[in-house]
């Protein structure tokens, strides 16, 4: 087993304390990885700039730079009015959260298909 200590990996705001590569090719991460929360607007939602997003009562557009395997979270402070066509929800359609703030995970299955989780609501 070998260890590599590095700082500021992928993002200037991220710090990885210890990244261990195992002989079988897997890796273990110890420490904290953080990222800046970015704001979704009706004209800007670029997944290449981050994985953590926030918005209020807007129509959420299809994001640009959808890469398979990308995941993240969206925190809302009010119910989005709608989601664009690339978003796929567990029940087949968007159901708005009713208590705020609320958080929903997402996973890009392929460009054009973003799988959404269920809302976690009323987190204070």
Beta strands, then each sheet from edge to edge (+ up, - down):
strand 1: 2-4
strand 2: 18-21
strand 3: 27-30
strand 4: 37-39
strand 5: 52-55
strand 6: 59-60
strand 7: 71-76
strand 8: 82-83
strand 9: 87-88
strand 10: 102-110
strand 11: 113-116
strand 12: 120-121
sheet 1: 1+ 2- 3+
sheet 2: 4+ 5+ 7+ 10- 11+ 9+
sheet 3: 4+ 5+ 7+ 10- 12+
sheet 4: 6+ 8+
end
